[in-house]
Amino acid sequence: MSRALLVIDIQNDYFAGGVLPLHQALEVEARVIEAIAQARKAGDRIVLVQHVSAAATGLFAAGGEGSAIRPAIKAAAGDAPVVTKRFADAFQETDLAAHLDGVTSLLVCGMMTQNCVAFTAMSRDADAFDVSVIADLCTAPIEVVHAIALSALRSKLPALNAAEVWP
């Protein structure tokens, strides 16, 4: 079994001072950094995803500081590829599938649970993989939105905690 950890949209705009700060973004970022280290130790592939808007201003504006992947995530991921997307589904009109060649199990985490995480995990293009969402490595604008999204996702696929994946 070959696994990949897909880290979605951990970008500056989702943190304090950004366009759309999310619930416990710093805590989730810290857990994702630890999970990247565990995944690398386990031999799992890491793929980062970055949302970039075509708009000149606002959330993830191209070329803006808000669209940048958080420096600590980039540092933890090392030479992991970065897939740039413009839609919630990280597979849609991207080269993500090429970075997952040979992968059988896809572990999805990141921001936002109810949007990019859910749309990517449930994408028709993800059907080729054994997909799990890593619940404690995701967040949303408020806690209740995160919880509702996880409840809905659990009706379709596993939503695990990082400790269950990398004991």
N, C-alpha and C positions, 0 to 999 in steps of 0.2 A: 504494500500500500504506500503510495506516494501522497503526501499531504502538502497543502499550501495554506498559509495564513494570508488572507486578503485584508489589508488595513485601509479602510475607506475614509477619506476626507478629514483627516485630523489636521486641520488647517487653522491658521490664525484667526479668521473671522468667527470661529466658534468659541473663542476664549474672551476673557475680559478685555474690553477695548475694541473688540471686533464688532462686525455688523450684527451678528446673531449669537451671543454667548449662550452656551448650553448648560444644562444642569450637571454639576460636578465634573466639568470638563477637565480640570487639572487632575482630579483623582482617576478618571478614566484614562487619561494620557499616561499617567504613571503606571497603571496596570498594563496598558498596552506595551509600554517599553519593556516591562518585565516579561510579558508574554512573548515578545519578539526574541528576547534572550533565550527563553525556554524553547521556543520553536527552532531557533538556530541550533541550539544544543541537541535537539531531537532530530536534526537533519531535515526539518520542514523548509520548504521554499517560502520566501516572503515576497509579497507583491504589494506595493503602495499604490493607492488611487488618489488622484487629485482632481477636484472639480474646478474647472475654469469657465467663467461666464464670458459670453461674447460682449456683454455690456461694459461700458467704460467706467461705470461706477456701481456701487452696491456690492452685494454678496459675491465673493470670489471674482471680482473684476480682474480681467486679464492684466497681468503686469503689476497688480497692486500687492501690497504687503499682506493683505488679508487672505489672498489666495494661496500663499506659500504654505507648504507642509511644515509643521512645527519642527524646529531644528533638532530637538531631542529625538523625535521619531526618525528623522532622516539619519541621525547619527547611529541610533540603535539598529536601523535596517541596513546600514553599510551600503553595499553595492546593489541592493535590491532594485529591480526595475520600478519605474513610476509610470502608471497608465493615466493619461489625461482624459477626462470625460466632460461632457456637456449635459448629460442627462442623469437622472437618478440611478438608472440601471448601468452599472459599470461595464457591462458587456456591450451596450448599445453604441454602435459606431466607434468602437475602440479596438485596440489590438490585444485586449486582455486574454482572449482565448489562446493566442500564440504564446503567452507567458505561462500558461497552464498545461502545456503539452506534457503528457505523461502523468499528470496529477489525477488521482482518483478521489481524493477527499479534500473538499474545500471548506476551510474554516473562515467564516466571515465575521468581521468586527468593525467598529468605527462609529461614524457619526453620519446621519441621524438614524436612530433605530427605525422610526416609522416611515422613513423615506428611502434614502440611498441603501441602507443596510437591507431593508425588506425587499425593495425592488431588485437588488442584485441577487440576494439569496433565492428569490422566487422567480428569477428570470428564466425564460424558456432555454436560454443558452447555458444556464446552470444545471439543467436536467442531466447532463452528461456526468455530473459529479455527485458524490455523497456529500451533501451540504449540511453544515451545522452552523448556527449562529452562536457566537460566544457572548452570552448575555451580559456578563460583568465587564466586558470590553466595549460596550456600546453606551450611548446616551442620546437624549433628545432635549428639546427646549425645557420641558419640565418633567419631573419624575413620573407623574401619572401617564403622560403620553408614552414614555419609555415602557412602563408596565403594560399598558394596553397593547402596544405594538408587539411586545414579547408574547403576550397571551395569544394574540392572533397568529403570530409566527409559529408558536408551539403546536397549533392545530395542523400545521403543514410539514414541519421539520423539527429536528432536535434543536433546542436552545440550551446549551451547556454553560457551565462556568469554566474559567481557565484551569482551575485546579483539577477538573475532571478530564481535561485534555492533556495537560502536562502535570501529572501527579508528582 
